[in-house]
Amino acid sequence: MLGVNPYITFKGDCKAAIEFYKSALDAELIFMQTMGESPMPDMGPADYVMHATIKVGESMIMMSDDPRPEGGKVGGNISLAIGLNDAVKAKQFFDNLSQGGTVIMPLTKTYWAEAFGMLTDKFGTSWMINCDAPKQ
């Protein structure tokens, strides 16, 4: 089956990001392997994450540390969008992710959603939280 998953790179703090997302989003760690645990230990520092996958709801997010000098660059034109139909959970996720980050647009009711907000978390990852409006 063809699928597309987001892949986030970090500059040495992937393990901290995994713990943050586990707490902030009720994410589940599916897999993690460090450079030192891999068959290619010379790819970077032994404690850097070579690959990890977390599960958020029904979605997978893949991630790793990037040891290159230009690796783990923060910013860009990508945001991770979380879609929910539970306004309480949307607020919880938004509040959790915004701790130590920057709120771009506060979580608020819009013409298309019960709640929508945008933020950049403390790791530089951009997020959009959207809670569907109740069906009439």
Secondary structure, DSSP 8 states (H G I E B T S, - for coil): ------EEEESS-HHHHHHHHHHHH--EEEEEEETTTSS-GGGS-TTSEEEEEEEETTEEEEEEE--STTTT----S--EEEEES-HHHHHHHHHHHHTTSEEEEEEE--SSEEEEEEEE-TTS-EEEEEEE----
